[in-house]
Amino acid sequence: MNGTFSRLELLLDKELQQIEKTTPNPIERYEKMVRASVNNYAELKQKLKEHQFANPSSEIHFFKNVHPLAISKIHYYTALAKYYCHLAGFTTIKEKKCHCKKTLKLIINYNSHYQHIITYYKSGKSDFDEKYFLRENSDYPVALEDCLSLMDKDTSTGYDLILARYLAYSRLSEFLLSEIKRFGSDDKNTQLGEGGVFFDWTGSKIELIELMYAAWAKGSVSNGQISINELATTVQKVFKIELGDYFHAFTEIKNRKNPTLFLDNLRNALIKKIDEKEF
């Protein structure tokens, strides 16, 4: 089973990388990642139903160290998709930071509730492995309402589901803490340099969004090693503007008769300036 998991994990990682490259909208991106993770796990689960472990030790290893990793990806990307859905409804930095903190509190509550198994896992102990990670011995203690599709006593001990959620929450906690830090730097009073210079964008929001996406698509900022979220954060800071739902705005741009209207106007303005005798 370890070989099967490694093969499927490699295929999933390649698919997730492709989704990351081709899907700028984070809600759409993480929803795709959820579907990819679920489909990948479905194949692993089918293989698991057909597999006979050579001995109890190999079964314990799988349900303690391998199976939780596979399921944790489903939880993690589901949490990110939900996060960005909620984020789209907030209009202020304060609301966004508050949402992050509330989510962190939920994670703390979860870890507190299952502290005994989490501590056991982190300590590297093996005293109760036969109870926790052998299907025939497990009392199947977990009934999480949002992972009912994963609950199957033939392919889970219950304790592996607890660890899967813990692993996903550990990654999510790091992400949320980085978001809180990022929101803290989004304050309009934050200095952009020694002079603390800001500028006013006097065009329309849709024009700025068109320009921003063009620069991002071309990879003209940080050699393309920046997400559209990071770029939008900087653009909003520099030009003292709230772009709002720029993902929805980008969809509108794509559906326009002329999706490059502002860029075309910029080109015409530049050509006109070049043609002027004095420049």
Backbone as CSV, one residue per row, in Angstrom:
resi,resn,N_x,N_y,N_z,CA_x,CA_y,CA_z,C_x,C_y,C_z
1,MET,0.827,-1.216,0.000,0.000,0.000,0.000,0.859,1.262,0.000
2,ASN,2.033,1.180,0.615,2.904,2.355,0.645,3.326,2.765,-0.760
3,GLY,3.605,1.761,-1.612,3.974,2.050,-2.993,2.819,2.657,-3.768
4,THR,1.624,2.140,-3.534,0.425,2.683,-4.187,0.195,4.119,-3.774
5,PHE,0.345,4.378,-2.473,0.159,5.746,-1.974,1.187,6.693,-2.590
6,SER,2.438,6.271,-2.669,3.491,7.130,-3.235,3.207,7.459,-4.694
7,ARG,2.737,6.472,-5.434,2.424,6.698,-6.848,1.262,7.671,-6.993
8,LEU,0.215,7.473,-6.217,-0.956,8.352,-6.297,-0.627,9.757,-5.787
9,GLU,0.217,9.832,-4.763,0.616,11.132,-4.221,1.389,11.932,-5.260
10,LEU,2.256,11.253,-6.012,3.024,11.924,-7.065,2.102,12.447,-8.153
11,LEU,1.136,11.648,-8.567,0.182,12.072,-9.591,-0.645,13.255,-9.102
12,LEU,-1.063,13.205,-7.831,-1.862,14.295,-7.278,-1.058,15.582,-7.198
13,ASP,0.178,15.490,-6.757,1.019,16.686,-6.646,1.195,17.363,-8.005
14,LYS,1.362,16.575,-9.059,1.492,17.140,-10.400,0.207,17.843,-10.820
15,GLU,-0.924,17.230,-10.507,-2.211,17.835,-10.861,-2.446,19.122,-10.075
16,LEU,-2.085,19.110,-8.800,-2.259,20.307,-7.969,-1.364,21.450,-8.453
17,GLN,-0.165,21.125,-8.876,0.744,22.151,-9.399,0.182,22.779,-10.672
18,GLN,-0.425,21.955,-11.514,-1.023,22.468,-12.742,-2.203,23.371,-12.442
19,ILE,-3.010,22.980,-11.471,-4.148,23.810,-11.064,-3.660,25.147,-10.517
20,GLU,-2.602,25.102,-9.723,-2.028,26.319,-9.139,-1.578,27.289,-10.232
21,LYS,-1.007,26.765,-11.306,-0.485,27.599,-12.384,-1.593,28.196,-13.252
22,THR,-2.687,27.476,-13.407,-3.688,27.849,-14.416,-4.976,28.434,-13.854
23,THR,-5.104,28.504,-12.545,-6.364,28.967,-11.953,-6.106,30.121,-10.988
24,PRO,-6.209,31.370,-11.448,-5.898,32.523,-10.601,-6.922,32.780,-9.493
25,ASN,-8.191,32.493,-9.757,-9.224,32.720,-8.752,-9.074,31.697,-7.624
26,PRO,-8.802,32.125,-6.383,-8.521,31.161,-5.304,-9.697,30.261,-4.958
27,ILE,-10.920,30.781,-5.063,-12.083,29.937,-4.768,-12.162,28.805,-5.775
28,GLU,-12.088,29.154,-7.044,-12.113,28.146,-8.099,-10.913,27.215,-7.997
29,ARG,-9.735,27.796,-7.680,-8.516,27.005,-7.586,-8.623,25.926,-6.516
30,TYR,-9.054,26.317,-5.315,-9.093,25.345,-4.227,-10.265,24.381,-4.350
31,GLU,-11.330,24.788,-5.002,-12.408,23.845,-5.282,-11.928,22.757,-6.236
32,LYS,-11.127,23.152,-7.231,-10.534,22.167,-8.141,-9.583,21.244,-7.390
33,MET,-8.831,21.807,-6.453,-7.888,20.998,-5.681,-8.621,20.004,-4.784
34,VAL,-9.763,20.427,-4.269,-10.580,19.508,-3.463,-11.027,18.334,-4.325
35,ARG,-11.552,18.640,-5.510,-12.034,17.574,-6.399,-10.895,16.631,-6.787
36,ALA,-9.731,17.216,-7.074,-8.578,16.384,-7.437,-8.181,15.472,-6.278
37,SER,-8.173,16.015,-5.065,-7.797,15.238,-3.880,-8.803,14.137,-3.591
38,VAL,-10.080,14.462,-3.757,-11.143,13.474,-3.516,-11.042,12.335,-4.527
39,ASN,-10.862,12.680,-5.794,-10.750,11.651,-6.829,-9.525,10.777,-6.619
40,ASN,-8.419,11.400,-6.223,-7.204,10.661,-5.962,-7.393,9.713,-4.789
41,TYR,-8.058,10.220,-3.745,-8.279,9.380,-2.562,-9.236,8.232,-2.871
42,ALA,-10.213,8.476,-3.743,-11.166,7.423,-4.104,-10.441,6.220,-4.698
43,GLU,-9.412,6.498,-5.503,-8.619,5.401,-6.074,-7.826,4.685,-4.990
44,LEU,-7.246,5.463,-4.065,-6.508,4.851,-2.958,-7.432,3.985,-2.107
45,LYS,-8.627,4.480,-1.863,-9.586,3.748,-1.029,-9.987,2.430,-1.685
46,GLN,-10.172,2.457,-2.991,-10.525,1.230,-3.701,-9.392,0.212,-3.620
47,LYS,-8.159,0.699,-3.782,-7.002,-0.191,-3.663,-6.906,-0.770,-2.255
48,LEU,-7.261,0.062,-1.270,-7.196,-0.373,0.124,-8.202,-1.495,0.390
49,LYS,-9.379,-1.389,-0.197,-10.396,-2.430,-0.007,-9.945,-3.767,-0.581
50,GLU,-9.117,-3.696,-1.607,-8.659,-4.919,-2.272,-7.371,-5.455,-1.663
51,HIS,-6.766,-4.697,-0.766,-5.436,-5.048,-0.252,-5.511,-5.840,1.052
52,GLN,-4.637,-6.825,1.161,-4.478,-7.571,2.397,-3.098,-7.257,2.973
53,PHE,-3.080,-6.666,4.168,-1.805,-6.332,4.789,-1.082,-7.605,5.221
54,ALA,0.239,-7.598,5.064,1.042,-8.790,5.357,1.015,-9.140,6.843
55,ASN,0.926,-8.111,7.692,0.948,-8.339,9.133,0.364,-7.108,9.835
56,PRO,0.063,-7.214,11.126,-0.500,-6.078,11.865,0.390,-4.840,11.846
57,SER,1.707,-5.045,11.862,2.623,-3.896,11.878,2.482,-3.037,10.624
58,SER,2.346,-3.672,9.461,2.194,-2.915,8.222,0.861,-2.192,8.174
59,GLU,-0.181,-2.802,8.729,-1.483,-2.137,8.776,-1.434,-0.945,9.728
60,ILE,-0.799,-1.104,10.871,-0.655,-0.008,11.830,0.096,1.155,11.198
61,HIS,1.191,0.854,10.513,1.979,1.909,9.874,1.136,2.679,8.862
62,PHE,0.356,1.959,8.095,-0.452,2.613,7.065,-1.486,3.548,7.679
63,PHE,-2.229,3.091,8.653,-3.302,3.903,9.226,-2.805,4.965,10.206
64,LYS,-1.586,4.830,10.636,-1.014,5.825,11.546,-0.238,6.899,10.794
65,ASN,0.464,6.518,9.734,1.393,7.447,9.088,1.088,7.785,7.636
66,VAL,0.336,6.940,6.947,0.097,7.140,5.520,-1.311,7.648,5.249
67,HIS,-2.291,6.903,5.723,-3.691,7.243,5.460,-4.064,8.658,5.910
68,PRO,-3.649,9.097,7.091,-3.996,10.469,7.513,-3.472,11.542,6.567
69,LEU,-2.304,11.327,5.969,-1.735,12.307,5.042,-2.611,12.459,3.804
70,ALA,-3.103,11.344,3.291,-3.939,11.379,2.092,-5.232,12.136,2.356
71,ILE,-5.862,11.860,3.472,-7.144,12.496,3.783,-6.948,13.956,4.180
72,SER,-5.815,14.276,4.789,-5.587,15.648,5.259,-5.640,16.651,4.109
73,LYS,-5.245,16.232,2.918,-5.263,17.147,1.772,-6.684,17.549,1.416
74,ILE,-7.602,16.611,1.528,-9.017,16.931,1.265,-9.498,17.982,2.250
75,HIS,-9.200,17.777,3.520,-9.615,18.734,4.553,-8.969,20.101,4.336
76,TYR,-7.679,20.100,4.011,-6.941,21.355,3.883,-7.474,22.201,2.736
77,TYR,-7.627,21.622,1.577,-8.081,22.395,0.422,-9.560,22.780,0.551
78,THR,-10.334,21.948,1.230,-11.728,22.319,1.516,-11.770,23.544,2.418
79,ALA,-10.905,23.559,3.423,-10.848,24.698,4.349,-10.427,25.974,3.629
80,LEU,-9.482,25.868,2.702,-9.027,27.050,1.958,-10.128,27.565,1.030
81,ALA,-10.851,26.659,0.398,-11.955,27.077,-0.470,-13.011,27.825,0.342
82,LYS,-13.342,27.305,1.521,-14.313,27.968,2.393,-13.778,29.319,2.870
83,TYR,-12.494,29.357,3.173,-11.881,30.596,3.657,-12.037,31.712,2.629
84,TYR,-11.699,31.431,1.384,-11.766,32.468,0.354,-13.218,32.825,-0.002
85,CYS,-14.125,31.884,0.147,-15.547,32.208,-0.045,-16.008,33.219,1.002
86,HIS,-15.623,32.981,2.252,-15.973,33.910,3.326,-15.273,35.254,3.127
87,LEU,-14.009,35.188,2.716,-13.210,36.401,2.566,-13.828,37.357,1.549
88,ALA,-14.450,36.795,0.516,-15.048,37.623,-0.535,-16.185,38.492,0.001
89,GLY,-16.761,38.094,1.144,-17.869,38.850,1.712,-17.460,39.950,2.674
90,PHE,-16.160,40.041,2.975,-15.674,41.049,3.902,-15.135,42.255,3.145
91,THR,-15.354,43.431,3.704,-14.923,44.662,3.033,-13.806,45.394,3.769
92,THR,-13.539,45.014,5.001,-12.500,45.713,5.766,-11.435,44.735,6.250
93,ILE,-10.248,45.269,6.494,-9.146,44.475,7.022,-9.505,43.901,8.391
94,LYS,-10.201,44.680,9.188,-10.592,44.247,10.530,-11.461,43.001,10.460
95,GLU,-12.424,42.985,9.519,-13.305,41.828,9.369,-12.514,40.593,8.948
96,LYS,-11.562,40.776,8.056,-10.763,39.662,7.565,-9.902,39.065,8.676
97,LYS,-9.269,39.943,9.473,-8.432,39.472,10.572,-9.288,38.767,11.627
98,CYS,-10.465,39.303,11.868,-11.374,38.700,12.849,-11.776,37.297,12.407
99,HIS,-12.040,37.131,11.117,-12.409,35.817,10.584,-11.264,34.823,10.775
100,CYS,-10.039,35.254,10.511,-8.877,34.389,10.701,-8.756,33.957,12.159
101,LYS,-8.939,34.877,13.060,-8.802,34.579,14.483,-9.900,33.631,14.963
102,LYS,-11.115,33.807,14.446,-12.211,32.902,14.816,-11.925,31.485,14.326
103,THR,-11.383,31.386,13.117,-11.052,30.070,12.574,-9.943,29.412,13.389
104,LEU,-8.954,30.205,13.789,-7.883,29.671,14.638,-8.430,29.171,15.968
105,LYS,-9.419,29.858,16.484,-10.029,29.435,17.751,-10.737,28.094,17.584
106,LEU,-11.396,27.902,16.442,-12.054,26.621,16.168,-11.029,25.494,16.090
107,ILE,-9.877,25.793,15.509,-8.811,24.799,15.419,-8.301,24.436,16.809
108,ILE,-8.121,25.446,17.644,-7.670,25.209,19.020,-8.677,24.333,19.764
109,ASN,-9.964,24.601,19.571,-11.007,23.809,20.226,-10.977,22.357,19.758
110,TYR,-10.766,22.169,18.457,-10.684,20.804,17.919,-9.496,20.063,18.528
111,ASN,-8.341,20.703,18.516,-7.141,20.060,19.059,-7.286,19.755,20.540
112,SER,-7.986,20.632,21.243,-8.218,20.409,22.671,-9.119,19.192,22.891
113,HIS,-10.142,19.073,22.045,-11.090,17.961,22.178,-10.419,16.609,21.943
114,TYR,-9.481,16.574,20.989,-8.802,15.324,20.652,-7.344,15.328,21.110
115,GLN,-7.087,16.029,22.191,-5.717,16.190,22.673,-5.036,14.861,22.974
116,HIS,-5.799,13.901,23.470,-5.190,12.633,23.873,-4.565,11.894,22.688
117,ILE,-5.272,11.835,21.563,-4.744,11.121,20.408,-3.671,11.950,19.700
118,ILE,-3.841,13.279,19.698,-2.845,14.148,19.063,-1.524,14.085,19.824
119,THR,-1.606,14.143,21.156,-0.405,14.058,21.980,0.269,12.697,21.810
120,TYR,-0.549,11.659,21.757,-0.018,10.302,21.560,0.731,10.222,20.231
121,TYR,0.157,10.763,19.193,0.770,10.729,17.867,2.070,11.541,17.833
122,LYS,2.035,12.741,18.379,3.209,13.620,18.339,4.350,13.085,19.201
123,SER,4.026,12.347,20.249,5.056,11.840,21.153,5.819,10.656,20.570
124,GLY,5.271,10.052,19.509,5.922,8.898,18.904,5.689,7.605,19.657
125,LYS,4.746,7.587,20.567,4.464,6.388,21.344,3.805,5.312,20.471
126,SER,3.850,4.076,20.947,3.255,2.971,20.194,2.460,2.019,21.085
127,ASP,2.293,2.377,22.358,1.645,1.496,23.331,0.243,1.067,22.916
128,PHE,-0.514,2.011,22.326,-1.905,1.732,21.987,-2.137,1.656,20.477
129,ASP,-1.078,1.401,19.740,-1.193,1.345,18.284,-2.199,0.287,17.832
130,GLU,-2.215,-0.844,18.500,-3.117,-1.912,18.077,-4.585,-1.514,18.277
131,LYS,-4.857,-0.663,19.261,-6.218,-0.185,19.479,-6.564,0.930,18.507
132,TYR,-5.633,1.821,18.298,-5.910,3.010,17.496,-5.848,2.758,15.990
133,PHE,-4.962,1.841,15.562,-4.674,1.766,14.133,-4.801,0.370,13.519
134,LEU,-5.454,-0.543,14.230,-5.870,-1.813,13.640,-7.390,-1.792,13.540
135,ARG,-7.909,-1.983,12.344,-9.342,-1.831,12.137,-10.169,-2.777,13.007
136,GLU,-9.703,-4.005,13.182,-10.498,-4.978,13.928,-10.567,-4.661,15.416
137,ASN,-9.629,-3.859,15.920,-9.592,-3.530,17.349,-10.154,-2.152,17.674
138,SER,-10.315,-1.309,16.666,-10.701,0.082,16.909,-12.150,0.201,17.357
139,ASP,-12.389,1.140,18.298,-13.751,1.433,18.727,-14.384,2.531,17.878
140,TYR,-13.664,2.963,16.868,-14.119,3.964,15.898,-14.768,5.161,16.592
141,PRO,-13.960,6.043,17.174,-14.467,7.084,18.075,-14.985,8.347,17.410
142,VAL,-14.803,8.509,16.093,-15.024,9.811,15.482,-16.292,9.821,14.638
143,ALA,-16.984,10.960,14.691,-18.177,11.162,13.863,-18.263,12.634,13.497
144,LEU,-17.308,13.095,12.698,-17.273,14.501,12.300,-18.290,14.736,11.197
145,GLU,-19.154,15.725,11.405,-20.283,15.916,10.514,-19.899,16.234,9.077
146,ASP,-18.725,16.831,8.857,-18.368,17.222,7.495,-17.392,16.259,6.833
147,CYS,-17.234,15.074,7.380,-16.413,14.079,6.687,-17.099,12.709,6.699
148,LEU,-18.424,12.741,6.609,-19.181,11.493,6.640,-18.810,10.581,5.473
149,SER,-18.476,11.186,4.336,-18.125,10.390,3.167,-16.823,9.629,3.364
150,LEU,-16.018,10.058,4.335,-14.738,9.401,4.599,-14.863,8.302,5.650
151,MET,-15.978,8.281,6.352,-16.161,7.331,7.445,-16.542,5.960,6.893
152,ASP,-15.665,5.013,7.073,-15.868,3.661,6.567,-15.012,2.731,7.413
153,LYS,-15.648,1.895,8.206,-14.902,1.047,9.126,-14.052,-0.005,8.418
154,ASP,-14.320,-0.217,7.129,-13.501,-1.153,6.373,-12.202,-0.509,5.895
155,THR,-12.215,0.820,5.793,-11.026,1.516,5.271,-10.535,2.603,6.222
156,SER,-10.924,2.530,7.479,-10.502,3.535,8.454,-10.654,2.980,9.860
157,THR,-9.839,3.503,10.766,-9.977,3.115,12.175,-10.676,4.208,12.983
158,GLY,-10.955,5.342,12.370,-11.532,6.477,13.085,-10.466,7.391,13.639
159,TYR,-9.466,6.811,14.242,-8.367,7.601,14.799,-7.511,8.219,13.691
160,ASP,-7.439,7.534,12.559,-6.702,8.099,11.433,-7.407,9.350,10.898
161,LEU,-8.735,9.400,11.004,-9.484,10.584,10.584,-9.206,11.766,11.516
162,ILE,-9.067,11.469,12.796,-8.722,12.520,13.757,-7.357,13.108,13.416
163,LEU,-6.400,12.243,13.118,-5.052,12.714,12.776,-5.049,13.469,11.451
164,ALA,-5.872,13.018,10.513,-5.946,13.706,9.221,-6.405,15.142,9.407
165,ARG,-7.428,15.328,10.227,-7.925,16.683,10.484,-6.873,17.512,11.223
166,TYR,-6.177,16.881,12.152,-5.116,17.583,12.884,-4.013,18.051,11.933
167,LEU,-3.595,17.190,11.026,-2.542,17.554,10.070,-2.991,18.691,9.159
168,ALA,-4.239,18.628,8.712,-4.771,19.696,7.864,-4.854,21.004,8.633
169,TYR,-5.289,20.938,9.871,-5.407,22.142,10.694,-4.040,22.746,11.015
170,SER,-3.010,21.909,11.112,-1.675,22.433,11.361,-1.226,23.303,10.189
171,ARG,-1.478,22.831,8.974,-1.152,23.624,7.780,-2.029,24.876,7.709
172,LEU,-3.299,24.707,8.029,-4.228,25.836,7.960,-3.853,26.906,8.979
173,SER,-3.404,26.507,10.151,-3.001,27.467,11.182,-1.854,28.334,10.688
174,GLU,-0.868,27.707,10.046,0.266,28.462,9.499,-0.213,29.457,8.446
175,PHE,-1.139,29.015,7.611,-1.682,29.890,6.571,-2.420,31.074,7.184
176,LEU,-3.257,30.820,8.176,-4.045,31.883,8.797,-3.160,32.893,9.523
177,LEU,-2.123,32.410,10.176,-1.198,33.316,10.864,-0.474,34.212,9.858
178,SER,-0.125,33.647,8.696,0.515,34.462,7.663,-0.470,35.479,7.092
179,GLU,-1.754,35.110,7.004,-2.771,36.031,6.525,-2.956,37.193,7.502
180,ILE,-2.989,36.886,8.790,-3.122,37.935,9.797,-1.948,38.898,9.717
181,LYS,-0.761,38.351,9.537,0.430,39.188,9.382,0.330,40.047,8.131
182,ARG,-0.158,39.451,7.041,-0.297,40.194,5.783,-1.329,41.308,5.923
183,PHE,-2.447,41.025,6.568,-3.478,42.042,6.754,-2.959,43.190,7.613
184,GLY,-2.093,42.839,8.562,-1.509,43.877,9.399,-0.660,44.843,8.595
185,SER,-0.023,44.327,7.525,0.813,45.188,6.688,0.008,45.912,5.625
186,ASP,-1.296,45.609,5.552,-2.149,46.249,4.546,-2.699,47.587,4.996
187,ASP,-2.401,47.968,6.234,-2.881,49.259,6.735,-2.398,50.375,5.819
188,LYS,-3.287,51.267,5.452,-2.927,52.339,4.515,-1.897,53.304,5.105
189,ASN,-1.676,53.220,6.397,-0.665,54.087,7.000,0.722,53.449,6.974
190,THR,0.774,52.195,6.486,2.061,51.526,6.422,2.965,52.217,5.425
191,GLN,4.244,52.411,5.807,5.200,53.063,4.924,5.626,52.108,3.810
192,LEU,5.707,52.622,2.588,6.171,51.822,1.465,7.667,51.979,1.243
193,GLY,8.296,52.790,1.995,9.725,53.025,1.833,10.117,54.169,2.743
194,GLU,11.270,54.699,2.541,11.721,55.778,3.411,10.800,56.990,3.321
195,GLY,10.271,57.227,2.122,9.392,58.389,1.973,7.945,58.092,2.272
196,GLY,7.594,56.811,2.388,6.208,56.457,2.638,5.288,56.983,1.549
197,VAL,5.657,56.766,0.284,4.951,57.393,-0.830,3.741,56.564,-1.254
198,PHE,2.609,57.240,-1.434,1.406,56.638,-1.991,0.945,57.497,-3.161
199,PHE,0.168,56.892,-4.046,-0.353,57.625,-5.184,-1.846,57.373,-5.301
200,ASP,-2.550,58.315,-5.919,-3.983,58.155,-6.154,-4.207,57.615,-7.557
201,TRP,-4.964,56.529,-7.653,-5.358,56.026,-8.966,-6.587,56.825,-9.404
202,THR,-6.465,57.538,-10.515,-7.549,58.406,-10.964,-8.328,57.809,-12.127
203,GLY,-7.934,56.598,-12.545,-8.735,55.888,-13.528,-9.822,55.096,-12.817
204,SER,-10.491,54.243,-13.553,-11.538,53.416,-12.953,-10.930,52.162,-12.334
205,LYS,-11.665,51.518,-11.436,-11.190,50.281,-10.814,-11.005,49.192,-11.861
206,ILE,-11.946,49.105,-12.797,-11.877,48.042,-13.795,-10.650,48.212,-14.683
207,GLU,-10.235,49.450,-14.901,-9.025,49.700,-15.690,-7.787,49.223,-14.938
208,LEU,-7.745,49.509,-13.656,-6.604,49.084,-12.853,-6.545,47.562,-12.758
209,ILE,-7.705,46.939,-12.629,-7.761,45.474,-12.558,-7.286,44.855,-13.869
210,GLU,-7.686,45.461,-14.989,-7.235,44.986,-16.300,-5.711,45.089,-16.412
211,LEU,-5.169,46.220,-15.988,-3.722,46.427,-16.026,-3.006,45.447,-15.108
212,MET,-3.546,45.246,-13.925,-2.947,44.348,-12.938,-2.891,42.914,-13.464
213,TYR,-3.992,42.439,-14.014,-4.027,41.073,-14.531,-3.086,40.909,-15.725
214,ALA,-2.981,41.952,-16.550,-2.076,41.885,-17.702,-0.633,41.721,-17.245
215,ALA,-0.225,42.517,-16.240,1.139,42.433,-15.709,1.388,41.072,-15.069
216,TRP,0.374,40.561,-14.378,0.493,39.248,-13.725,0.586,38.134,-14.763
217,ALA,-0.259,38.205,-15.810,-0.268,37.179,-16.856,1.057,37.155,-17.610
218,LYS,1.648,38.332,-17.804,2.920,38.441,-18.519,4.095,38.019,-17.648
219,GLY,3.882,37.909,-16.340,4.971,37.574,-15.432,5.945,38.714,-15.267
220,SER,5.424,39.949,-15.347,6.302,41.125,-15.315,6.624,41.604,-13.912
221,VAL,6.020,41.008,-12.907,6.279,41.385,-11.517,6.956,40.218,-10.803
222,SER,8.125,40.474,-10.240,8.877,39.440,-9.502,9.080,38.183,-10.342
223,ASN,9.308,38.368,-11.634,9.548,37.249,-12.555,8.407,36.233,-12.563
224,GLY,7.209,36.735,-12.273,6.048,35.864,-12.274,5.891,35.036,-11.012
225,GLN,6.806,35.195,-10.064,6.766,34.425,-8.820,5.940,35.147,-7.761
226,ILE,4.724,35.479,-8.125,3.824,36.188,-7.213,2.392,35.816,-7.583
227,SER,1.542,35.639,-6.593,0.146,35.310,-6.863,-0.639,36.571,-7.172
228,ILE,-1.776,36.414,-7.784,-2.611,37.576,-8.089,-3.082,38.231,-6.795
229,ASN,-3.241,37.452,-5.733,-3.635,38.014,-4.432,-2.554,38.946,-3.899
230,GLU,-1.297,38.486,-3.983,-0.185,39.293,-3.491,-0.036,40.569,-4.306
231,LEU,-0.208,40.433,-5.611,-0.100,41.609,-6.474,-1.225,42.597,-6.185
232,ALA,-2.441,42.084,-6.012,-3.579,42.956,-5.726,-3.388,43.691,-4.405
233,THR,-2.831,42.999,-3.413,-2.568,43.626,-2.112,-1.640,44.821,-2.268
234,THR,-0.568,44.643,-3.043,0.395,45.726,-3.259,-0.220,46.862,-4.067
235,VAL,-0.951,46.519,-5.105,-1.593,47.535,-5.956,-2.555,48.390,-5.138
236,GLN,-3.343,47.758,-4.297,-4.312,48.490,-3.479,-3.609,49.408,-2.490
237,LYS,-2.472,48.929,-1.977,-1.716,49.719,-1.020,-1.085,50.947,-1.691
238,VAL,-0.456,50.715,-2.829,0.249,51.791,-3.522,-0.705,52.884,-3.988
239,PHE,-1.855,52.468,-4.516,-2.776,53.438,-5.102,-3.936,53.816,-4.180
240,LYS,-3.864,53.361,-2.926,-4.876,53.752,-1.933,-6.290,53.506,-2.458
241,ILE,-6.540,52.260,-2.845,-7.823,51.926,-3.446,-8.222,50.518,-3.030
242,GLU,-9.508,50.301,-2.855,-10.046,48.971,-2.602,-10.614,48.448,-3.914
243,LEU,-10.036,47.396,-4.429,-10.475,46.868,-5.722,-11.757,46.052,-5.625
244,GLY,-12.124,45.646,-4.422,-13.327,44.844,-4.270,-13.109,43.434,-4.802
245,ASP,-14.142,42.850,-5.368,-14.057,41.480,-5.889,-13.416,41.504,-7.265
246,TYR,-12.078,41.543,-7.291,-11.391,41.653,-8.572,-11.450,40.362,-9.387
247,PHE,-11.762,39.236,-8.720,-11.945,37.995,-9.475,-13.212,38.071,-10.334
248,HIS,-14.276,38.593,-9.746,-15.519,38.777,-10.499,-15.322,39.816,-11.601
249,ALA,-14.570,40.866,-11.278,-14.304,41.910,-12.269,-13.532,41.337,-13.457
250,PHE,-12.601,40.418,-13.174,-11.830,39.798,-14.251,-12.737,38.967,-15.162
251,THR,-13.730,38.307,-14.554,-14.699,37.557,-15.360,-15.463,38.497,-16.286
252,GLU,-15.824,39.671,-15.777,-16.500,40.662,-16.611,-15.599,41.119,-17.755
253,ILE,-14.322,41.308,-17.451,-13.362,41.718,-18.481,-13.294,40.659,-19.588
254,LYS,-13.216,39.391,-19.183,-13.137,38.303,-20.162,-14.366,38.250,-21.063
255,ASN,-15.526,38.623,-20.504,-16.779,38.516,-21.248,-17.109,39.757,-22.066
256,ARG,-16.264,40.807,-21.960,-16.514,42.008,-22.741,-16.249,41.761,-24.222
257,LYS,-16.862,42.598,-25.053,-16.608,42.517,-26.490,-15.136,42.776,-26.778
258,ASN,-14.555,43.746,-26.066,-13.115,44.012,-26.179,-12.499,43.864,-24.785
259,PRO,-11.919,42.709,-24.478,-11.373,42.477,-23.133,-10.134,43.297,-22.822
260,THR,-9.496,43.872,-23.832,-8.275,44.654,-23.598,-8.512,46.143,-23.885
261,LEU,-9.675,46.622,-23.545,-10.051,48.003,-23.857,-9.056,49.011,-23.275
262,PHE,-8.743,48.891,-21.996,-7.847,49.852,-21.358,-6.429,49.719,-21.899
263,LEU,-5.972,48.498,-22.096,-4.635,48.295,-22.637,-4.515,48.881,-24.047
264,ASP,-5.573,48.752,-24.824,-5.567,49.347,-26.168,-5.490,50.870,-26.084
265,ASN,-6.231,51.431,-25.115,-6.203,52.889,-24.927,-4.822,53.355,-24.476
266,LEU,-4.177,52.559,-23.618,-2.820,52.885,-23.189,-1.868,52.883,-24.389
267,ARG,-1.997,51.893,-25.229,-1.143,51.800,-26.418,-1.334,53.019,-27.320
268,ASN,-2.603,53.386,-27.544,-2.886,54.535,-28.402,-2.338,55.831,-27.812
269,ALA,-2.465,55.954,-26.468,-1.971,57.155,-25.794,-0.446,57.247,-25.904
270,LEU,0.213,56.087,-25.773,1.676,56.071,-25.869,2.129,56.418,-27.290
271,ILE,1.485,55.858,-28.277,1.842,56.152,-29.670,1.652,57.641,-29.969
272,LYS,0.566,58.189,-29.453,0.306,59.614,-29.659,1.404,60.451,-29.026
273,LYS,1.824,60.071,-27.814,2.878,60.808,-27.118,4.215,60.675,-27.867
274,ILE,4.493,59.485,-28.400,5.719,59.275,-29.154,5.744,60.133,-30.408
275,ASP,4.576,60.304,-31.029,4.489,61.084,-32.251,4.609,62.584,-32.032
276,GLU,4.443,62.993,-30.771,4.565,64.423,-30.491,6.019,64.865,-30.668
277,LYS,6.213,66.075,-31.140,7.558,66.582,-31.393,8.336,66.793,-30.100
278,GLU,7.643,67.241,-29.068,8.307,67.490,-27.795,7.817,66.450,-26.786
279,PHE,8.767,65.737,-26.213,8.405,64.673,-25.257,9.456,64.647,-24.160
